[in-house]
Amino acid sequence: MYKFFGLVLLSALAAVSARRMNINAPLDRVLEQMNIQQRQSGTTSAPLPTILLDPKVKYSGATFLGVDSMKRTSDCWTEINGNELTIDINYGFGLATIVLPHLEIDGKNMSAYATVRENSVHLSYTATIVEQKCHIKLNELKVEKLGNVEFGASRPEYDGSNLDGFFKLVVTPTLNGIVDSNFAKIETALQALCKVEDFQSAGQAPQLLMSLL
C-alpha cells in the first residue's frame, strides 16, 4: 500500500509549477497501473485480520476481494506552498467484497459475504522537501464511507439483511479508531517515500517510479 502512496506523490510531479492543481487524470492512470500490476502478480485478494466489532458478531478466516479495483472516488488535488507539497485524495474500490467463511451471529454459525458498493477513504499527506531530502507528514487517513452493503448468508433468515446501519455505526468508527491509535506508526512508515533522489524533477519520474516498485 505504501507503493500506492508513493505513486500518488509521483502523479503530482507535473504540477510543481502550480499552487493548486487537480490531479484526477494522473491519479486515474496511476490507479489503473496499480490494478494491472496486482492482476499480473495474482494479488487480487488479501486476508482480513479478525477485529472485535460487536459481542454478538464473530468471524475468522475473512478475505477481502477486489484489491485490483482501486479507483478515485472524488476530485483530488495537489497543492504547493514553498517547499511543501500536499497531496489530498479520495479513493476506494470498485469491488469491495468481504468473504466470510466462518461467521457467527448470536451464536449461529454460517458462511457469508458482504459487498460494500459505496466505499471511500480520504488520504492527505505533506512532503516537505529541502535539498533533495524530504519529510512526510500524515495529515489525515480516514474511512469516509462504507455503505450500500449487499449481504448474503448461507442461513436464509440472515440472507439479504440490511447492514448499512451496522457498517456506518460500528464498522466505520472501529476502523477509524484503529487508524487513529496507530497514526504515529503509519506516519513513520510513510517516511519510506522519501527514499528517492529528487521529488522536484518531473524528468526523473521513470526513475522514481522504479524506486518505488
Disulfide bonds with the S-S distance in Angstrom:
Cys134-Cys194 2.09
